[in-house]
Amino acid sequence: MIVAIHQPQYLPWLGYFDKIAQTDIFVILDNVQYKKNEWQNRNRIKTANGWQWLTVPVQYKFPERIDQVKINNRIDWNRKHLNAIIVNYGRSFYFKKYLSFFEDVYSQDWEYLVDINVCLINFLIKALGINTETLRASNLQVRQDPTSRLIDICKEVEADTYLAGKDGRKYMDIEKFEKENIKVLFQDFQHPVYNQLFGNFEPQMSVIDLLFNCGEDSLKILRGDQ
């Protein structure tokens, strides 16, 4: 059984779902410290003028964990995000197929960032046709040391293989995995090129860019099968 473990991101990019698609279980690492100005509350979409951030405003107080970070709903962010999606993807081929989900998501009052992130991630997994099970790390009993935490999660879900990101070598103690008979693989994601709106191809957008433009072919494209 293969497991991958990653912090919840907002509207994640293609590489995030490439990792999920290679695993049996994906554990959403929601009980570690929130990282400001990374991908946990923002991502990028393609526009007629290049790309733009969609950023969820938060009320972060150091050293809150990801699952403790509240959204700043004094800012009218959800209406702006939905409008940006409509403006920039309204002419994409598969836009209408997924619009009602996003209208529903952005009409809700989300208190915690992790809840909307998990909702979006789970929807996008299904929309892409990925069958991986998801769990939240906050529901598991694990140690806090980075490598021990990953090993504990692997044991909790009875995984014999851990799929790490390409930068995992920089912080992981591989010998500890070997001692626990857990095989470690490293993701080698090759970003595909696919049809987009607005001219030249722009890589590393949110996966909604792929989904709105390519629909049911998205998973094949993600896997490099076409």
DRENTIZA-993217 format. One record per residue (C-alpha): residue number from 1; residue in three letters; x, y, z. Coordinates in steps of 0.5 Angstrom, whole numbers, plus 500, padded with zeros to 3 digits. Layout:
! residues N
+-----+------+-----+-----+-----+
| seq | type |   u |   v |   w |
+-----+------+-----+-----+-----+
| NUM |  Ala |   X |   Y |   Z |
...
+-----+------+-----+-----+-----+
END
This chain:
! residues 226
+-----+------+-----+-----+-----+
| seq | type |   u |   v |   w |
+-----+------+-----+-----+-----+
|   1 |  Met | 500 | 500 | 500 |
|   2 |  Ile | 503 | 507 | 498 |
|   3 |  Val | 501 | 513 | 502 |
|   4 |  Ala | 503 | 520 | 501 |
|   5 |  Ile | 503 | 526 | 506 |
|   6 |  His | 502 | 533 | 505 |
|   7 |  Gln | 499 | 540 | 508 |
|   8 |  Pro | 493 | 542 | 505 |
|   9 |  Gln | 493 | 547 | 500 |
|  10 |  Tyr | 488 | 552 | 497 |
|  11 |  Leu | 486 | 550 | 490 |
|  12 |  Pro | 493 | 546 | 489 |
|  13 |  Trp | 497 | 545 | 483 |
|  14 |  Leu | 497 | 539 | 478 |
|  15 |  Gly | 503 | 536 | 482 |
|  16 |  Tyr | 499 | 536 | 488 |
|  17 |  Phe | 494 | 531 | 485 |
|  18 |  Asp | 500 | 527 | 481 |
|  19 |  Lys | 502 | 525 | 488 |
|  20 |  Ile | 495 | 523 | 490 |
|  21 |  Ala | 494 | 519 | 484 |
|  22 |  Gln | 500 | 515 | 485 |
|  23 |  Thr | 498 | 513 | 492 |
|  24 |  Asp | 492 | 509 | 496 |
|  25 |  Ile | 492 | 513 | 501 |
|  26 |  Phe | 493 | 521 | 502 |
|  27 |  Val | 494 | 524 | 509 |
|  28 |  Ile | 492 | 531 | 509 |
|  29 |  Leu | 498 | 534 | 514 |
|  30 |  Asp | 493 | 539 | 518 |
|  31 |  Asn | 496 | 539 | 525 |
|  32 |  Val | 503 | 542 | 523 |
|  33 |  Gln | 505 | 549 | 523 |
|  34 |  Tyr | 502 | 554 | 518 |
|  35 |  Lys | 507 | 557 | 513 |
|  36 |  Lys | 505 | 564 | 511 |
|  37 |  Asn | 506 | 566 | 504 |
|  38 |  Glu | 506 | 559 | 501 |
|  39 |  Trp | 501 | 555 | 498 |
|  40 |  Gln | 496 | 554 | 504 |
|  41 |  Asn | 492 | 560 | 503 |
|  42 |  Arg | 493 | 562 | 496 |
|  43 |  Asn | 494 | 559 | 489 |
|  44 |  Arg | 495 | 562 | 482 |
|  45 |  Ile | 490 | 562 | 476 |
|  46 |  Lys | 491 | 564 | 468 |
|  47 |  Thr | 488 | 570 | 466 |
|  48 |  Ala | 488 | 574 | 459 |
|  49 |  Asn | 494 | 578 | 462 |
|  50 |  Gly | 498 | 572 | 465 |
|  51 |  Trp | 496 | 570 | 472 |
|  52 |  Gln | 494 | 572 | 478 |
|  53 |  Trp | 493 | 570 | 485 |
|  54 |  Leu | 487 | 568 | 489 |
|  55 |  Thr | 489 | 569 | 496 |
|  56 |  Val | 484 | 567 | 502 |
|  57 |  Pro | 485 | 572 | 508 |
|  58 |  Val | 487 | 569 | 514 |
|  59 |  Gln | 488 | 571 | 522 |
|  60 |  Tyr | 494 | 567 | 523 |
|  61 |  Lys | 497 | 568 | 530 |
|  62 |  Phe | 504 | 565 | 530 |
|  63 |  Pro | 505 | 559 | 532 |
|  64 |  Glu | 498 | 556 | 530 |
|  65 |  Arg | 497 | 550 | 527 |
|  66 |  Ile | 494 | 549 | 520 |
|  67 |  Asp | 488 | 547 | 523 |
|  68 |  Gln | 487 | 553 | 528 |
|  69 |  Val | 488 | 558 | 522 |
|  70 |  Lys | 481 | 562 | 521 |
|  71 |  Ile | 479 | 566 | 515 |
|  72 |  Asn | 478 | 573 | 516 |
|  73 |  Asn | 471 | 574 | 513 |
|  74 |  Arg | 471 | 581 | 514 |
|  75 |  Ile | 474 | 581 | 507 |
|  76 |  Asp | 469 | 580 | 501 |
|  77 |  Trp | 474 | 574 | 499 |
|  78 |  Asn | 469 | 569 | 497 |
|  79 |  Arg | 465 | 573 | 492 |
|  80 |  Lys | 472 | 576 | 489 |
|  81 |  His | 474 | 569 | 488 |
|  82 |  Leu | 468 | 566 | 484 |
|  83 |  Asn | 468 | 572 | 480 |
|  84 |  Ala | 475 | 571 | 478 |
|  85 |  Ile | 474 | 564 | 476 |
|  86 |  Ile | 468 | 566 | 472 |
|  87 |  Val | 471 | 572 | 468 |
|  88 |  Asn | 477 | 568 | 467 |
|  89 |  Tyr | 474 | 561 | 465 |
|  90 |  Gly | 467 | 562 | 463 |
|  91 |  Arg | 469 | 561 | 456 |
|  92 |  Ser | 473 | 554 | 457 |
|  93 |  Phe | 470 | 548 | 455 |
|  94 |  Tyr | 468 | 544 | 461 |
|  95 |  Phe | 467 | 551 | 465 |
|  96 |  Lys | 459 | 549 | 466 |
|  97 |  Lys | 460 | 542 | 468 |
|  98 |  Tyr | 463 | 544 | 475 |
|  99 |  Leu | 461 | 551 | 476 |
| 100 |  Ser | 455 | 549 | 481 |
| 101 |  Phe | 460 | 546 | 486 |
| 102 |  Phe | 464 | 553 | 486 |
| 103 |  Glu | 458 | 557 | 487 |
| 104 |  Asp | 456 | 553 | 493 |
| 105 |  Val | 463 | 553 | 496 |
| 106 |  Tyr | 464 | 560 | 495 |
| 107 |  Ser | 457 | 562 | 498 |
| 108 |  Gln | 458 | 558 | 504 |
| 109 |  Asp | 461 | 562 | 511 |
| 110 |  Trp | 468 | 558 | 512 |
| 111 |  Glu | 471 | 559 | 519 |
| 112 |  Tyr | 477 | 555 | 518 |
| 113 |  Leu | 482 | 555 | 512 |
| 114 |  Val | 483 | 548 | 513 |
| 115 |  Asp | 476 | 546 | 512 |
| 116 |  Ile | 475 | 550 | 505 |
| 117 |  Asn | 482 | 547 | 503 |
| 118 |  Val | 480 | 540 | 505 |
| 119 |  Cys | 473 | 541 | 501 |
| 120 |  Leu | 476 | 543 | 495 |
| 121 |  Ile | 481 | 538 | 495 |
| 122 |  Asn | 476 | 532 | 496 |
| 123 |  Phe | 472 | 535 | 490 |
| 124 |  Leu | 478 | 536 | 485 |
| 125 |  Ile | 480 | 529 | 487 |
| 126 |  Lys | 473 | 526 | 485 |
| 127 |  Ala | 473 | 531 | 479 |
| 128 |  Leu | 479 | 528 | 476 |
| 129 |  Gly | 477 | 521 | 477 |
| 130 |  Ile | 482 | 519 | 482 |
| 131 |  Asn | 480 | 514 | 487 |
| 132 |  Thr | 485 | 515 | 493 |
| 133 |  Glu | 482 | 515 | 500 |
| 134 |  Thr | 484 | 521 | 504 |
| 135 |  Leu | 485 | 522 | 511 |
| 136 |  Arg | 487 | 528 | 516 |
| 137 |  Ala | 493 | 527 | 520 |
| 138 |  Ser | 489 | 531 | 526 |
| 139 |  Asn | 485 | 525 | 527 |
| 140 |  Leu | 491 | 520 | 528 |
| 141 |  Gln | 496 | 519 | 534 |
| 142 |  Val | 503 | 521 | 531 |
| 143 |  Arg | 510 | 524 | 534 |
| 144 |  Gln | 512 | 531 | 532 |
| 145 |  Asp | 519 | 530 | 530 |
| 146 |  Pro | 518 | 531 | 522 |
| 147 |  Thr | 521 | 524 | 520 |
| 148 |  Ser | 518 | 520 | 526 |
| 149 |  Arg | 511 | 524 | 524 |
| 150 |  Leu | 511 | 521 | 517 |
| 151 |  Ile | 513 | 514 | 520 |
| 152 |  Asp | 508 | 514 | 525 |
| 153 |  Ile | 503 | 516 | 519 |
| 154 |  Cys | 505 | 510 | 515 |
| 155 |  Lys | 504 | 505 | 520 |
| 156 |  Glu | 497 | 508 | 522 |
| 157 |  Val | 495 | 507 | 515 |
| 158 |  Glu | 499 | 500 | 514 |
| 159 |  Ala | 503 | 503 | 509 |
| 160 |  Asp | 509 | 500 | 506 |
| 161 |  Thr | 511 | 505 | 502 |
| 162 |  Tyr | 512 | 513 | 503 |
| 163 |  Leu | 511 | 517 | 496 |
| 164 |  Ala | 515 | 523 | 498 |
| 165 |  Gly | 516 | 530 | 494 |
| 166 |  Lys | 522 | 531 | 490 |
| 167 |  Asp | 525 | 535 | 496 |
| 168 |  Gly | 524 | 530 | 501 |
| 169 |  Arg | 531 | 528 | 501 |
| 170 |  Lys | 533 | 535 | 504 |
| 171 |  Tyr | 530 | 534 | 511 |
| 172 |  Met | 528 | 526 | 511 |
| 173 |  Asp | 532 | 521 | 515 |
| 174 |  Ile | 531 | 515 | 510 |
| 175 |  Glu | 535 | 510 | 515 |
| 176 |  Lys | 529 | 511 | 520 |
| 177 |  Phe | 524 | 509 | 514 |
| 178 |  Glu | 529 | 503 | 513 |
| 179 |  Lys | 529 | 501 | 520 |
| 180 |  Glu | 521 | 501 | 520 |
| 181 |  Asn | 521 | 497 | 513 |
| 182 |  Ile | 518 | 503 | 510 |
| 183 |  Lys | 520 | 504 | 502 |
| 184 |  Val | 521 | 511 | 500 |
| 185 |  Leu | 520 | 513 | 493 |
| 186 |  Phe | 520 | 520 | 491 |
| 187 |  Gln | 516 | 524 | 486 |
| 188 |  Asp | 518 | 525 | 479 |
| 189 |  Phe | 513 | 530 | 476 |
| 190 |  Gln | 513 | 532 | 469 |
| 191 |  His | 509 | 538 | 468 |
| 192 |  Pro | 504 | 537 | 462 |
| 193 |  Val | 502 | 542 | 457 |
| 194 |  Tyr | 495 | 542 | 455 |
| 195 |  Asn | 490 | 547 | 452 |
| 196 |  Gln | 489 | 553 | 456 |
| 197 |  Leu | 485 | 560 | 454 |
| 198 |  Phe | 489 | 566 | 453 |
| 199 |  Gly | 495 | 565 | 449 |
| 200 |  Asn | 502 | 562 | 451 |
| 201 |  Phe | 502 | 556 | 456 |
| 202 |  Glu | 503 | 558 | 463 |
| 203 |  Pro | 505 | 552 | 467 |
| 204 |  Gln | 504 | 551 | 475 |
| 205 |  Met | 497 | 554 | 475 |
| 206 |  Ser | 492 | 551 | 480 |
| 207 |  Val | 489 | 544 | 477 |
| 208 |  Ile | 482 | 548 | 476 |
| 209 |  Asp | 486 | 551 | 470 |
| 210 |  Leu | 487 | 544 | 467 |
| 211 |  Leu | 480 | 541 | 469 |
| 212 |  Phe | 476 | 547 | 466 |
| 213 |  Asn | 480 | 546 | 460 |
| 214 |  Cys | 480 | 539 | 459 |
| 215 |  Gly | 475 | 536 | 463 |
| 216 |  Glu | 475 | 528 | 463 |
| 217 |  Asp | 481 | 528 | 460 |
| 218 |  Ser | 485 | 531 | 465 |
| 219 |  Leu | 487 | 525 | 469 |
| 220 |  Lys | 490 | 522 | 463 |
| 221 |  Ile | 494 | 529 | 461 |
| 222 |  Leu | 496 | 529 | 469 |
| 223 |  Arg | 499 | 522 | 468 |
| 224 |  Gly | 502 | 524 | 461 |
| 225 |  Asp | 498 | 519 | 458 |
| 226 |  Gln | 496 | 524 | 452 |
+-----+------+-----+-----+-----+
END
